[in-house]
Amino acid sequence: MPNSGRYSDPGLLILSSLAAGPKHGYAMMEDILVFSDTRLEPGTLYGAITRLERRGWIEPLPSEERRRPYRITGEGLRALQEQLQTMRQILTVGLSRLAEA
Amino acid sequence: MKWILELYPLAWRRRYREEMLALLEQHHVTWRTVVDLLLGALVARFDSHFKAESEPDPTARALRVRRAYGTIFLAFPLLVMGHLLVLDGLDDVFYHWNREHSILWKFKAVSGAITAVGFGALFMTGLWLAFILAKQAAQARGTSLVLPLGSLVVAMVLYGVHARVPSAISRLFPLFIAASPLPLAFAVSRRVIPPRLLCYALAPAALAVLGMAAQVSFVAVWGFAIWGVSPEAVQRMANEANRPLLPGSLWHLQLSGGLLWMALMTGTAAWRFGHVLMGFRRDTTREAEAS
């Protein structure tokens, strides 16, 4: 199937990754690559981590050998749920319209 | 890759540097990674959150800007000395040759324009800051009116002294030199202008340094072009123009010495200005201790 490009927001990808459990930066990048086929570069990753942390959707955990894991907060889980529900609605409408076209 | 992280704001580095370094040690770094990090540094620099936390001590910043402007203020006249030493009279000698090789004249025109724009901007900035100083002095009934007015008097005197110089550009440069950086340098040292307003003065300083670099580049191009021409032909042209050059290889020495001098002055000014832009931690620490 040809690559149609990326439709993913880095923040959404990070929240989705952390929904499965705390991870540090590199682990997030690898997990995101597996489930979305999207390779985030470190600059983009930490730009999104900064924004998510500031919103209170993720929080840092104590560092382990210079690597700091992050975990999703309750607010982050609610935000992720809202965004995915909106995307599901878009998905449903889009697929039904494709079928009619 | 550590050098790229130094481009991020200080507050960002304090928070994320170690974990980013740990990630980069595991990550396969490509050109995309470098570009991504550079863009990330740029975005972080404009992030108000990091900007607020990274705001250096106003005293340290003011001193750093003063040193940068002071360096540009001193370096430019010295650069002009090198320019005159190198090119004085050579325009006449190469007039006919340059007419056939117009690219050098075009390059000279561009580099001269950049220099003029840079120092013109510096001049306007200096006038604006002098106005602010004068306004504050009038409100406070203080004596700081002496500073902007004094610098303008100095500028007029220098202008009068140099008015006898035939070159039209030479008549303007002393005015720019004395009238533009002095109000800023004194205002910064006395901290009567909020440091945040100093950012408006950084663009003219950047243009001025760029103009100096353009002049050095022009002389380097011209110098190598002259070097490529037959020395006998150069002497013949000089005799025809009635502007004899230094004998033998002495004029090569004149050319090289003038170029090195100009490069040294420009490099010093650019380095000091670089300190202002990058906010080097070492410079901040030393100036904070000095203050």
Interface residues (C-beta under 8 A of the other chain):
Chain A: H24 G25 Y26 M29 E41 P42 G43 T44 L45 Y46 G47 I49 T50 R54 S63 E65 R66 R67 R68
Chain B: W12 Y16 E18 E19 M20 L21 A22 L23 L24 Q26 H27 R32 T33 D36 L37 L38 L39 G40 A41 V43 A44 D47 H49
